[in-house]
Amino acid sequence: MNNNDYGVYKGDIEAGTDEWLVVEMPVELGTASEAIDHYSMSEAITIADYLTQTEGVSFKFGRPNDRHGS
């Protein structure tokens, strides 16, 4: 598995309410298949923390393809 295949999302994967970061600036969210998934783990953590602080909702990091079978 590639070390640079993480993405950033908000919502709940288990409940199917997850939305993934598609465009960084301005922030646009979409499906896992549309997600930006070329971040390293540390980059994704940093971006998720930043978005949580600036957007006022909780963002998390993960691998879109792992969790959605794409």
mmCIF file of the N, C-alpha and C atoms, coordinates in Angstrom:
data_MODEL
# 
_entry.id   MODEL 
# 
loop_
_atom_site.group_PDB 
_atom_site.id 
_atom_site.type_symbol 
_atom_site.label_atom_id 
_atom_site.label_alt_id 
_atom_site.label_comp_id 
_atom_site.label_asym_id 
_atom_site.label_entity_id 
_atom_site.label_seq_id 
_atom_site.pdbx_PDB_ins_code 
_atom_site.Cartn_x 
_atom_site.Cartn_y 
_atom_site.Cartn_z 
_atom_site.occupancy 
_atom_site.B_iso_or_equiv 
_atom_site.pdbx_formal_charge 
_atom_site.auth_seq_id 
_atom_site.auth_comp_id 
_atom_site.auth_asym_id 
_atom_site.auth_atom_id 
_atom_site.pdbx_PDB_model_num 
ATOM 1   N N  . MET A 1 1  ? 0.842   -1.177 0.000  1.00 0.00 ? 1  MET A N  1 
ATOM 2   C CA . MET A 1 1  ? 0.000   0.000  0.000  1.00 0.00 ? 1  MET A CA 1 
ATOM 3   C C  . MET A 1 1  ? 0.889   1.243  0.000  1.00 0.00 ? 1  MET A C  1 
ATOM 4   N N  . ASN A 1 2  ? 0.523   2.220  -0.740 1.00 0.00 ? 2  ASN A N  1 
ATOM 5   C CA . ASN A 1 2  ? 1.263   3.469  -0.849 1.00 0.00 ? 2  ASN A CA 1 
ATOM 6   C C  . ASN A 1 2  ? 1.188   4.257  0.456  1.00 0.00 ? 2  ASN A C  1 
ATOM 7   N N  . ASN A 1 3  ? 2.274   4.911  0.835  1.00 0.00 ? 3  ASN A N  1 
ATOM 8   C CA . ASN A 1 3  ? 2.289   5.722  2.047  1.00 0.00 ? 3  ASN A CA 1 
ATOM 9   C C  . ASN A 1 3  ? 1.590   7.053  1.866  1.00 0.00 ? 3  ASN A C  1 
ATOM 10  N N  . ASN A 1 4  ? 1.280   7.423  0.636  1.00 0.00 ? 4  ASN A N  1 
ATOM 11  C CA . ASN A 1 4  ? 0.636   8.708  0.360  1.00 0.00 ? 4  ASN A CA 1 
ATOM 12  C C  . ASN A 1 4  ? -0.755  8.513  -0.229 1.00 0.00 ? 4  ASN A C  1 
ATOM 13  N N  . ASP A 1 5  ? -1.573  7.748  0.470  1.00 0.00 ? 5  ASP A N  1 
ATOM 14  C CA . ASP A 1 5  ? -2.922  7.505  -0.033 1.00 0.00 ? 5  ASP A CA 1 
ATOM 15  C C  . ASP A 1 5  ? -3.989  7.761  1.028  1.00 0.00 ? 5  ASP A C  1 
ATOM 16  N N  . TYR A 1 6  ? -3.717  8.742  1.876  1.00 0.00 ? 6  TYR A N  1 
ATOM 17  C CA . TYR A 1 6  ? -4.687  9.133  2.894  1.00 0.00 ? 6  TYR A CA 1 
ATOM 18  C C  . TYR A 1 6  ? -5.534  10.292 2.409  1.00 0.00 ? 6  TYR A C  1 
ATOM 19  N N  . GLY A 1 7  ? -6.737  10.391 2.959  1.00 0.00 ? 7  GLY A N  1 
ATOM 20  C CA . GLY A 1 7  ? -7.631  11.494 2.679  1.00 0.00 ? 7  GLY A CA 1 
ATOM 21  C C  . GLY A 1 7  ? -8.177  12.043 3.984  1.00 0.00 ? 7  GLY A C  1 
ATOM 22  N N  . VAL A 1 8  ? -9.038  13.039 3.875  1.00 0.00 ? 8  VAL A N  1 
ATOM 23  C CA . VAL A 1 8  ? -9.623  13.707 5.031  1.00 0.00 ? 8  VAL A CA 1 
ATOM 24  C C  . VAL A 1 8  ? -11.135 13.696 4.859  1.00 0.00 ? 8  VAL A C  1 
ATOM 25  N N  . TYR A 1 9  ? -11.855 13.388 5.931  1.00 0.00 ? 9  TYR A N  1 
ATOM 26  C CA . TYR A 1 9  ? -13.312 13.327 5.844  1.00 0.00 ? 9  TYR A CA 1 
ATOM 27  C C  . TYR A 1 9  ? -13.969 13.863 7.103  1.00 0.00 ? 9  TYR A C  1 
ATOM 28  N N  . LYS A 1 10 ? -15.262 14.150 6.978  1.00 0.00 ? 10 LYS A N  1 
ATOM 29  C CA . LYS A 1 10 ? -16.083 14.458 8.144  1.00 0.00 ? 10 LYS A CA 1 
ATOM 30  C C  . LYS A 1 10 ? -17.287 13.543 8.099  1.00 0.00 ? 10 LYS A C  1 
ATOM 31  N N  . GLY A 1 11 ? -17.909 13.356 9.237  1.00 0.00 ? 11 GLY A N  1 
ATOM 32  C CA . GLY A 1 11 ? -19.073 12.485 9.313  1.00 0.00 ? 11 GLY A CA 1 
ATOM 33  C C  . GLY A 1 11 ? -18.701 11.126 9.865  1.00 0.00 ? 11 GLY A C  1 
ATOM 34  N N  . ASP A 1 12 ? -19.580 10.180 9.663  1.00 0.00 ? 12 ASP A N  1 
ATOM 35  C CA . ASP A 1 12 ? -19.441 8.846  10.235 1.00 0.00 ? 12 ASP A CA 1 
ATOM 36  C C  . ASP A 1 12 ? -19.438 7.807  9.119  1.00 0.00 ? 12 ASP A C  1 
ATOM 37  N N  . ILE A 1 13 ? -18.329 7.110  8.962  1.00 0.00 ? 13 ILE A N  1 
ATOM 38  C CA . ILE A 1 13 ? -18.211 6.091  7.918  1.00 0.00 ? 13 ILE A CA 1 
ATOM 39  C C  . ILE A 1 13 ? -19.223 4.973  8.143  1.00 0.00 ? 13 ILE A C  1 
ATOM 40  N N  . GLU A 1 14 ? -19.329 4.519  9.395  1.00 0.00 ? 14 GLU A N  1 
ATOM 41  C CA . GLU A 1 14 ? -20.240 3.408  9.709  1.00 0.00 ? 14 GLU A CA 1 
ATOM 42  C C  . GLU A 1 14 ? -21.697 3.748  9.389  1.00 0.00 ? 14 GLU A C  1 
ATOM 43  N N  . ALA A 1 15 ? -22.084 4.981  9.617  1.00 0.00 ? 15 ALA A N  1 
ATOM 44  C CA . ALA A 1 15 ? -23.461 5.405  9.361  1.00 0.00 ? 15 ALA A CA 1 
ATOM 45  C C  . ALA A 1 15 ? -23.687 5.811  7.910  1.00 0.00 ? 15 ALA A C  1 
ATOM 46  N N  . GLY A 1 16 ? -22.588 5.888  7.140  1.00 0.00 ? 16 GLY A N  1 
ATOM 47  C CA . GLY A 1 16 ? -22.709 6.277  5.732  1.00 0.00 ? 16 GLY A CA 1 
ATOM 48  C C  . GLY A 1 16 ? -22.918 7.771  5.534  1.00 0.00 ? 16 GLY A C  1 
ATOM 49  N N  . THR A 1 17 ? -22.542 8.566  6.529  1.00 0.00 ? 17 THR A N  1 
ATOM 50  C CA . THR A 1 17 ? -22.716 10.019 6.425  1.00 0.00 ? 17 THR A CA 1 
ATOM 51  C C  . THR A 1 17 ? -21.387 10.727 6.186  1.00 0.00 ? 17 THR A C  1 
ATOM 52  N N  . ASP A 1 18 ? -20.387 9.973  5.773  1.00 0.00 ? 18 ASP A N  1 
ATOM 53  C CA . ASP A 1 18 ? -19.064 10.557 5.558  1.00 0.00 ? 18 ASP A CA 1 
ATOM 54  C C  . ASP A 1 18 ? -19.012 11.346 4.256  1.00 0.00 ? 18 ASP A C  1 
ATOM 55  N N  . GLU A 1 19 ? -18.307 12.481 4.321  1.00 0.00 ? 19 GLU A N  1 
ATOM 56  C CA . GLU A 1 19 ? -18.034 13.324 3.159  1.00 0.00 ? 19 GLU A CA 1 
ATOM 57  C C  . GLU A 1 19 ? -16.534 13.572 3.150  1.00 0.00 ? 19 GLU A C  1 
ATOM 58  N N  . TRP A 1 20 ? -15.903 13.369 2.003  1.00 0.00 ? 20 TRP A N  1 
ATOM 59  C CA . TRP A 1 20 ? -14.449 13.450 1.885  1.00 0.00 ? 20 TRP A CA 1 
ATOM 60  C C  . TRP A 1 20 ? -14.017 14.749 1.226  1.00 0.00 ? 20 TRP A C  1 
ATOM 61  N N  . LEU A 1 21 ? -12.842 15.222 1.612  1.00 0.00 ? 21 LEU A N  1 
ATOM 62  C CA . LEU A 1 21 ? -12.269 16.433 1.051  1.00 0.00 ? 21 LEU A CA 1 
ATOM 63  C C  . LEU A 1 21 ? -11.950 16.200 -0.426 1.00 0.00 ? 21 LEU A C  1 
ATOM 64  N N  . VAL A 1 22 ? -12.565 17.007 -1.275 1.00 0.00 ? 22 VAL A N  1 
ATOM 65  C CA . VAL A 1 22 ? -12.384 16.902 -2.722 1.00 0.00 ? 22 VAL A CA 1 
ATOM 66  C C  . VAL A 1 22 ? -11.533 18.063 -3.234 1.00 0.00 ? 22 VAL A C  1 
ATOM 67  N N  . VAL A 1 23 ? -11.764 19.249 -2.682 1.00 0.00 ? 23 VAL A N  1 
ATOM 68  C CA . VAL A 1 23 ? -11.014 20.448 -3.042 1.00 0.00 ? 23 VAL A CA 1 
ATOM 69  C C  . VAL A 1 23 ? -10.576 21.112 -1.739 1.00 0.00 ? 23 VAL A C  1 
ATOM 70  N N  . GLU A 1 24 ? -9.301  21.513 -1.687 1.00 0.00 ? 24 GLU A N  1 
ATOM 71  C CA . GLU A 1 24 ? -8.769  22.097 -0.455 1.00 0.00 ? 24 GLU A CA 1 
ATOM 72  C C  . GLU A 1 24 ? -9.243  23.531 -0.222 1.00 0.00 ? 24 GLU A C  1 
ATOM 73  N N  . MET A 1 25 ? -9.109  24.378 -1.225 1.00 0.00 ? 25 MET A N  1 
ATOM 74  C CA . MET A 1 25 ? -9.455  25.786 -1.060 1.00 0.00 ? 25 MET A CA 1 
ATOM 75  C C  . MET A 1 25 ? -10.232 26.276 -2.261 1.00 0.00 ? 25 MET A C  1 
ATOM 76  N N  . PRO A 1 26 ? -11.466 26.724 -2.102 1.00 0.00 ? 26 PRO A N  1 
ATOM 77  C CA . PRO A 1 26 ? -12.242 26.618 -0.885 1.00 0.00 ? 26 PRO A CA 1 
ATOM 78  C C  . PRO A 1 26 ? -12.626 25.166 -0.635 1.00 0.00 ? 26 PRO A C  1 
ATOM 79  N N  . VAL A 1 27 ? -12.902 24.847 0.603  1.00 0.00 ? 27 VAL A N  1 
ATOM 80  C CA . VAL A 1 27 ? -13.208 23.466 0.989  1.00 0.00 ? 27 VAL A CA 1 
ATOM 81  C C  . VAL A 1 27 ? -14.454 22.981 0.262  1.00 0.00 ? 27 VAL A C  1 
ATOM 82  N N  . GLU A 1 28 ? -14.302 21.857 -0.436 1.00 0.00 ? 28 GLU A N  1 
ATOM 83  C CA . GLU A 1 28 ? -15.441 21.179 -1.064 1.00 0.00 ? 28 GLU A CA 1 
ATOM 84  C C  . GLU A 1 28 ? -15.379 19.716 -0.666 1.00 0.00 ? 28 GLU A C  1 
ATOM 85  N N  . LEU A 1 29 ? -16.525 19.159 -0.324 1.00 0.00 ? 29 LEU A N  1 
ATOM 86  C CA . LEU A 1 29 ? -16.617 17.771 0.103  1.00 0.00 ? 29 LEU A CA 1 
ATOM 87  C C  . LEU A 1 29 ? -17.394 16.958 -0.918 1.00 0.00 ? 29 LEU A C  1 
ATOM 88  N N  . GLY A 1 30 ? -17.116 15.661 -0.965 1.00 0.00 ? 30 GLY A N  1 
ATOM 89  C CA . GLY A 1 30 ? -17.799 14.777 -1.896 1.00 0.00 ? 30 GLY A CA 1 
ATOM 90  C C  . GLY A 1 30 ? -17.687 13.337 -1.435 1.00 0.00 ? 30 GLY A C  1 
ATOM 91  N N  . THR A 1 31 ? -17.799 12.428 -2.382 1.00 0.00 ? 31 THR A N  1 
ATOM 92  C CA . THR A 1 31 ? -17.763 11.003 -2.070 1.00 0.00 ? 31 THR A CA 1 
ATOM 93  C C  . THR A 1 31 ? -16.323 10.504 -1.923 1.00 0.00 ? 31 THR A C  1 
ATOM 94  N N  . ALA A 1 32 ? -16.190 9.290  -1.407 1.00 0.00 ? 32 ALA A N  1 
ATOM 95  C CA . ALA A 1 32 ? -14.866 8.687  -1.245 1.00 0.00 ? 32 ALA A CA 1 
ATOM 96  C C  . ALA A 1 32 ? -14.168 8.531  -2.587 1.00 0.00 ? 32 ALA A C  1 
ATOM 97  N N  . SER A 1 33 ? -14.918 8.221  -3.626 1.00 0.00 ? 33 SER A N  1 
ATOM 98  C CA . SER A 1 33 ? -14.296 8.031  -4.935 1.00 0.00 ? 33 SER A CA 1 
ATOM 99  C C  . SER A 1 33 ? -13.791 9.343  -5.537 1.00 0.00 ? 33 SER A C  1 
ATOM 100 N N  . GLU A 1 34 ? -14.312 10.473 -5.075 1.00 0.00 ? 34 GLU A N  1 
ATOM 101 C CA . GLU A 1 34 ? -13.869 11.784 -5.550 1.00 0.00 ? 34 GLU A CA 1 
ATOM 102 C C  . GLU A 1 34 ? -12.765 12.377 -4.678 1.00 0.00 ? 34 GLU A C  1 
ATOM 103 N N  . ALA A 1 35 ? -12.494 11.753 -3.542 1.00 0.00 ? 35 ALA A N  1 
ATOM 104 C CA . ALA A 1 35 ? -11.613 12.328 -2.518 1.00 0.00 ? 35 ALA A CA 1 
ATOM 105 C C  . ALA A 1 35 ? -10.184 12.529 -2.995 1.00 0.00 ? 35 ALA A C  1 
ATOM 106 N N  . ILE A 1 36 ? -9.565  13.581 -2.448 1.00 0.00 ? 36 ILE A N  1 
ATOM 107 C CA . ILE A 1 36 ? -8.120  13.751 -2.597 1.00 0.00 ? 36 ILE A CA 1 
ATOM 108 C C  . ILE A 1 36 ? -7.507  12.676 -1.714 1.00 0.00 ? 36 ILE A C  1 
ATOM 109 N N  . ASP A 1 37 ? -6.731  11.788 -2.291 1.00 0.00 ? 37 ASP A N  1 
ATOM 110 C CA . ASP A 1 37 ? -6.181  10.680 -1.498 1.00 0.00 ? 37 ASP A CA 1 
ATOM 111 C C  . ASP A 1 37 ? -4.695  10.501 -1.765 1.00 0.00 ? 37 ASP A C  1 
ATOM 112 N N  . HIS A 1 38 ? -3.975  11.599 -1.794 1.00 0.00 ? 38 HIS A N  1 
ATOM 113 C CA . HIS A 1 38 ? -2.544  11.523 -2.051 1.00 0.00 ? 38 HIS A CA 1 
ATOM 114 C C  . HIS A 1 38 ? -1.713  12.111 -0.910 1.00 0.00 ? 38 HIS A C  1 
ATOM 115 N N  . TYR A 1 39 ? -2.331  12.240 0.261  1.00 0.00 ? 39 TYR A N  1 
ATOM 116 C CA . TYR A 1 39 ? -1.614  12.772 1.413  1.00 0.00 ? 39 TYR A CA 1 
ATOM 117 C C  . TYR A 1 39 ? -0.888  11.660 2.168  1.00 0.00 ? 39 TYR A C  1 
ATOM 118 N N  . SER A 1 40 ? 0.224   12.015 2.806  1.00 0.00 ? 40 SER A N  1 
ATOM 119 C CA . SER A 1 40 ? 0.839   11.096 3.762  1.00 0.00 ? 40 SER A CA 1 
ATOM 120 C C  . SER A 1 40 ? -0.034  11.110 5.018  1.00 0.00 ? 40 SER A C  1 
ATOM 121 N N  . MET A 1 41 ? 0.185   10.171 5.904  1.00 0.00 ? 41 MET A N  1 
ATOM 122 C CA . MET A 1 41 ? -0.596  10.118 7.137  1.00 0.00 ? 41 MET A CA 1 
ATOM 123 C C  . MET A 1 41 ? -0.430  11.412 7.940  1.00 0.00 ? 41 MET A C  1 
ATOM 124 N N  . SER A 1 42 ? 0.795   11.897 8.067  1.00 0.00 ? 42 SER A N  1 
ATOM 125 C CA . SER A 1 42 ? 1.024   13.116 8.856  1.00 0.00 ? 42 SER A CA 1 
ATOM 126 C C  . SER A 1 42 ? 0.384   14.339 8.193  1.00 0.00 ? 42 SER A C  1 
ATOM 127 N N  . GLU A 1 43 ? 0.413   14.414 6.866  1.00 0.00 ? 43 GLU A N  1 
ATOM 128 C CA . GLU A 1 43 ? -0.253  15.521 6.173  1.00 0.00 ? 43 GLU A CA 1 
ATOM 129 C C  . GLU A 1 43 ? -1.762  15.479 6.404  1.00 0.00 ? 43 GLU A C  1 
ATOM 130 N N  . ALA A 1 44 ? -2.345  14.290 6.307  1.00 0.00 ? 44 ALA A N  1 
ATOM 131 C CA . ALA A 1 44 ? -3.785  14.141 6.494  1.00 0.00 ? 44 ALA A CA 1 
ATOM 132 C C  . ALA A 1 44 ? -4.196  14.508 7.920  1.00 0.00 ? 44 ALA A C  1 
ATOM 133 N N  . ILE A 1 45 ? -3.400  14.114 8.898  1.00 0.00 ? 45 ILE A N  1 
ATOM 134 C CA . ILE A 1 45 ? -3.684  14.473 10.293 1.00 0.00 ? 45 ILE A CA 1 
ATOM 135 C C  . ILE A 1 45 ? -3.649  15.985 10.461 1.00 0.00 ? 45 ILE A C  1 
ATOM 136 N N  . THR A 1 46 ? -2.623  16.626 9.909  1.00 0.00 ? 46 THR A N  1 
ATOM 137 C CA . THR A 1 46 ? -2.481  18.076 10.014 1.00 0.00 ? 46 THR A CA 1 
ATOM 138 C C  . THR A 1 46 ? -3.657  18.791 9.357  1.00 0.00 ? 46 THR A C  1 
ATOM 139 N N  . ILE A 1 47 ? -4.051  18.351 8.171  1.00 0.00 ? 47 ILE A N  1 
ATOM 140 C CA . ILE A 1 47 ? -5.167  18.971 7.458  1.00 0.00 ? 47 ILE A CA 1 
ATOM 141 C C  . ILE A 1 47 ? -6.473  18.756 8.215  1.00 0.00 ? 47 ILE A C  1 
ATOM 142 N N  . ALA A 1 48 ? -6.697  17.545 8.718  1.00 0.00 ? 48 ALA A N  1 
ATOM 143 C CA . ALA A 1 48 ? -7.914  17.258 9.490  1.00 0.00 ? 48 ALA A CA 1 
ATOM 144 C C  . ALA A 1 48 ? -7.986  18.144 10.735 1.00 0.00 ? 48 ALA A C  1 
ATOM 145 N N  . ASP A 1 49 ? -6.870  18.295 11.439 1.00 0.00 ? 49 ASP A N  1 
ATOM 146 C CA . ASP A 1 49 ? -6.838  19.162 12.626 1.00 0.00 ? 49 ASP A CA 1 
ATOM 147 C C  . ASP A 1 49 ? -7.133  20.610 12.251 1.00 0.00 ? 49 ASP A C  1 
ATOM 148 N N  . TYR A 1 50 ? -6.507  21.080 11.180 1.00 0.00 ? 50 TYR A N  1 
ATOM 149 C CA . TYR A 1 50 ? -6.719  22.459 10.719 1.00 0.00 ? 50 TYR A CA 1 
ATOM 150 C C  . TYR A 1 50 ? -8.183  22.693 10.368 1.00 0.00 ? 50 TYR A C  1 
ATOM 151 N N  . LEU A 1 51 ? -8.773  21.789 9.595  1.00 0.00 ? 51 LEU A N  1 
ATOM 152 C CA . LEU A 1 51 ? -10.167 21.958 9.190  1.00 0.00 ? 51 LEU A CA 1 
ATOM 153 C C  . LEU A 1 51 ? -11.106 21.880 10.388 1.00 0.00 ? 51 LEU A C  1 
ATOM 154 N N  . THR A 1 52 ? -10.807 21.034 11.347 1.00 0.00 ? 52 THR A N  1 
ATOM 155 C CA . THR A 1 52 ? -11.622 20.948 12.560 1.00 0.00 ? 52 THR A CA 1 
ATOM 156 C C  . THR A 1 52 ? -11.625 22.293 13.282 1.00 0.00 ? 52 THR A C  1 
ATOM 157 N N  . GLN A 1 53 ? -10.464 22.914 13.350 1.00 0.00 ? 53 GLN A N  1 
ATOM 158 C CA . GLN A 1 53 ? -10.359 24.210 14.033 1.00 0.00 ? 53 GLN A CA 1 
ATOM 159 C C  . GLN A 1 53 ? -11.014 25.338 13.246 1.00 0.00 ? 53 GLN A C  1 
ATOM 160 N N  . THR A 1 54 ? -10.871 25.342 11.940 1.00 0.00 ? 54 THR A N  1 
ATOM 161 C CA . THR A 1 54 ? -11.370 26.466 11.148 1.00 0.00 ? 54 THR A CA 1 
ATOM 162 C C  . THR A 1 54 ? -12.815 26.308 10.676 1.00 0.00 ? 54 THR A C  1 
ATOM 163 N N  . GLU A 1 55 ? -13.270 25.089 10.491 1.00 0.00 ? 55 GLU A N  1 
ATOM 164 C CA . GLU A 1 55 ? -14.625 24.858 9.975  1.00 0.00 ? 55 GLU A CA 1 
ATOM 165 C C  . GLU A 1 55 ? -15.648 24.635 11.087 1.00 0.00 ? 55 GLU A C  1 
ATOM 166 N N  . GLY A 1 56 ? -15.193 24.343 12.299 1.00 0.00 ? 56 GLY A N  1 
ATOM 167 C CA . GLY A 1 56 ? -16.107 24.169 13.423 1.00 0.00 ? 56 GLY A CA 1 
ATOM 168 C C  . GLY A 1 56 ? -16.796 22.814 13.499 1.00 0.00 ? 56 GLY A C  1 
ATOM 169 N N  . VAL A 1 57 ? -16.366 21.861 12.676 1.00 0.00 ? 57 VAL A N  1 
ATOM 170 C CA . VAL A 1 57 ? -16.873 20.489 12.751 1.00 0.00 ? 57 VAL A CA 1 
ATOM 171 C C  . VAL A 1 57 ? -15.680 19.544 12.755 1.00 0.00 ? 57 VAL A C  1 
ATOM 172 N N  . SER A 1 58 ? -15.875 18.348 13.251 1.00 0.00 ? 58 SER A N  1 
ATOM 173 C CA . SER A 1 58 ? -14.779 17.394 13.375 1.00 0.00 ? 58 SER A CA 1 
ATOM 174 C C  . SER A 1 58 ? -14.433 16.734 12.042 1.00 0.00 ? 58 SER A C  1 
ATOM 175 N N  . PHE A 1 59 ? -13.169 16.842 11.648 1.00 0.00 ? 59 PHE A N  1 
ATOM 176 C CA . PHE A 1 59 ? -12.645 16.157 10.474 1.00 0.00 ? 59 PHE A CA 1 
ATOM 177 C C  . PHE A 1 59 ? -11.686 15.071 10.944 1.00 0.00 ? 59 PHE A C  1 
ATOM 178 N N  . LYS A 1 60 ? -11.608 13.985 10.180 1.00 0.00 ? 60 LYS A N  1 
ATOM 179 C CA . LYS A 1 60 ? -10.739 12.857 10.502 1.00 0.00 ? 60 LYS A CA 1 
ATOM 180 C C  . LYS A 1 60 ? -9.930  12.492 9.265  1.00 0.00 ? 60 LYS A C  1 
ATOM 181 N N  . PHE A 1 61 ? -8.972  11.606 9.438  1.00 0.00 ? 61 PHE A N  1 
ATOM 182 C CA . PHE A 1 61 ? -8.171  11.154 8.304  1.00 0.00 ? 61 PHE A CA 1 
ATOM 183 C C  . PHE A 1 61 ? -8.379  9.659  8.110  1.00 0.00 ? 61 PHE A C  1 
ATOM 184 N N  . GLY A 1 62 ? -8.169  9.201  6.898  1.00 0.00 ? 62 GLY A N  1 
ATOM 185 C CA . GLY A 1 62 ? -8.294  7.783  6.590  1.00 0.00 ? 62 GLY A CA 1 
ATOM 186 C C  . GLY A 1 62 ? -7.947  7.522  5.141  1.00 0.00 ? 62 GLY A C  1 
ATOM 187 N N  . ARG A 1 63 ? -8.085  6.289  4.762  1.00 0.00 ? 63 ARG A N  1 
ATOM 188 C CA . ARG A 1 63 ? -7.824  5.886  3.377  1.00 0.00 ? 63 ARG A CA 1 
ATOM 189 C C  . ARG A 1 63 ? -9.160  5.611  2.700  1.00 0.00 ? 63 ARG A C  1 
ATOM 190 N N  . PRO A 1 64 ? -9.602  6.488  1.823  1.00 0.00 ? 64 PRO A N  1 
ATOM 191 C CA . PRO A 1 64 ? -10.900 6.327  1.173  1.00 0.00 ? 64 PRO A CA 1 
ATOM 192 C C  . PRO A 1 64 ? -11.070 4.967  0.498  1.00 0.00 ? 64 PRO A C  1 
ATOM 193 N N  . ASN A 1 65 ? -10.078 4.498  -0.202 1.00 0.00 ? 65 ASN A N  1 
ATOM 194 C CA . ASN A 1 65 ? -10.210 3.245  -0.937 1.00 0.00 ? 65 ASN A CA 1 
ATOM 195 C C  . ASN A 1 65 ? -10.290 2.040  -0.015 1.00 0.00 ? 65 ASN A C  1 
ATOM 196 N N  . ASP A 1 66 ? -9.622  2.070  1.118  1.00 0.00 ? 66 ASP A N  1 
ATOM 197 C CA . ASP A 1 66 ? -9.678  0.961  2.069  1.00 0.00 ? 66 ASP A CA 1 
ATOM 198 C C  . ASP A 1 66 ? -11.072 0.788  2.638  1.00 0.00 ? 66 ASP A C  1 
ATOM 199 N N  . ARG A 1 67 ? -11.712 1.886  2.925  1.00 0.00 ? 67 ARG A N  1 
ATOM 200 C CA . ARG A 1 67 ? -12.965 1.819  3.643  1.00 0.00 ? 67 ARG A CA 1 
ATOM 201 C C  . ARG A 1 67 ? -14.176 1.694  2.732  1.00 0.00 ? 67 ARG A C  1 
ATOM 202 N N  . HIS A 1 68 ? -13.980 1.911  1.457  1.00 0.00 ? 68 HIS A N  1 
ATOM 203 C CA . HIS A 1 68 ? -15.133 1.914  0.556  1.00 0.00 ? 68 HIS A CA 1 
ATOM 204 C C  . HIS A 1 68 ? -14.991 0.933  -0.607 1.00 0.00 ? 68 HIS A C  1 
ATOM 205 N N  . GLY A 1 69 ? -13.931 0.170  -0.637 1.00 0.00 ? 69 GLY A N  1 
ATOM 206 C CA . GLY A 1 69 ? -13.775 -0.838 -1.653 1.00 0.00 ? 69 GLY A CA 1 
ATOM 207 C C  . GLY A 1 69 ? -13.636 -0.311 -3.065 1.00 0.00 ? 69 GLY A C  1 
ATOM 208 N N  . SER A 1 70 ? -13.276 0.949  -3.227 1.00 0.00 ? 70 SER A N  1 
ATOM 209 C CA . SER A 1 70 ? -13.135 1.524  -4.561 1.00 0.00 ? 70 SER A CA 1 
ATOM 210 C C  . SER A 1 70 ? -11.849 1.074  -5.215 1.00 0.00 ? 70 SER A C  1 
# 
